[in-house]
Amino acid sequence: MTVAIAPSEAAVPPAEETSGDEEFWVEPPASGDVAPSGDVAPSGDVAPSGDVASSGDAAASGDVAPMDDSVPMEGSASLEGSASTGGSAPILDVPEPVARDAREFGAYARTGGWAFALKVARSVRPGGQSAEETPKVSAKEFAALAGCSAERVMRYYKAWDKAADDGMVPHFEVLVPGADIELPDAEVWLSYYTSRSSAASERGTAIAAAAQAEGIRPTKALEVAENPTALRAAILADPSTAQAARAALLDRLKEDPALQTELARDIARTDELKKAVATETRAADRIGYVRQIVENGQVKTPAGQTIDAPAELRAEAERHLSLIDELDDDEEAGQWATDAYDTVKDLVAQTVAADPELRLQERRTKFYSSLQKATRVFEELTFDDVDDLDTIYEDDMLQRLEELQQAITMCITTLRKAAPAAESAEA
């Protein structure tokens, strides 16, 4: 017999649920006495208790399977321990509504959302089938009978479809309206179902996949993505949330050049961040200087020449580096880096001063370095792009060039005096 159910009388109310906890509605079938699929709507989807609580209404609508003969129908029932709990609790005389709730809760605890999905899978017509081929109805018609949206129905439909492709449950075509089957464990349900319509988008799919890779429920990640203001509030208020966001942002930066550019621009436009970056860069350079000594056994002198680091210098550099490496992630390394750098630089200077040959080479290297810098500056100092010198002439320019010429002349004279002595020494 076909029973027509008006939407207002359906077991499921019309309210559209958007909570990320939708998958925890309680619409369980009775264990043993009620089919595992259950026909009671989940919490949040349940109509007022008067719609489904009475045994008379339930039996008339077919929403709940008939009670077992062992359960008294006069308003009370015997409830004994379930084998699934491993207990053998004494038989209790309890009101029938309480016993029914306990049975339905037990069934739902084992199957979770599969119980609801089965109702959809065995009653909603699969794509490609016409109404003449099957007694099943469309998702829209099923939603109207249930008093909810077709989108919600399709979320259960799609979850069942994915599970069927994986061999977890039968395909729609073999399911018969009202027939029960053995359902997977409740824990598996979350792998297939999402209560958010945004998960169907390309963005939602990517978020769900990332959530599964992190070992969390996709609904949680989707909820955060749909409410960036809440995420901002958590980051501003909670240091641990800010640290998690920072770590995630750094991971994202590795594969997102556009985000790298945007972040670099933000830093360049913020004075506090520019100072912080400069400080950290200086500390990193100093640590790198010390680390180079430890790993390669060589060091650069103030003039820029590379020499082999003495054993004492290398040992001191290794000691300071070990202290820096032992710092926790949240500890500032700036002062440690400065101490290590200053200590190593002093030892390098002492090493140069103690070796006459090295000291002479250091002076020669320093002079050549200064000469090369001056040469580059003079090579750039031309008037090729000046059409009229009168427009740029200043007395101060000429005076400074004349002073510079005198200094160069003195250097040349001094070097010429040293040239014969050097030549005779080589001879």
Protein Blocks (a to p, Z undefined) as FASTA:
>chain_A
ZZdddfklpmbdfbdcfbfklmmcccdddehjacfkopadcehjaccfklmmpmklmmmn
omaccddfklcfehpacddddfklopacdcddddfklmmmmmmmmmmmmnmmmlmmmmmm
mmpccehiafklpcbdcfklmmmmnopafklmmmmmmmmmmmmmnopaccfklpcehiac
ddddfklmmmmgccbfklmpmklmmmmmmmmmnopafklmmmmmmmmmlmmmmmmmmmkl
mmmmmmmmmmmmmmmmklmmmmmmmmmmpmklmmmmmmmmmmmmmmmmmmmmmmnopacd
fkopacdddfklmmmmmmmmmmmmmpcfkbcfklmmmmmmmmmmmmmmmmmmmpmklmmm
mmmmmmmmmmmmmmmmmmmmccklpmblklmgcfklmmmmmmmmmmmmmmmmmmmmmmmm
mmmmmZZ
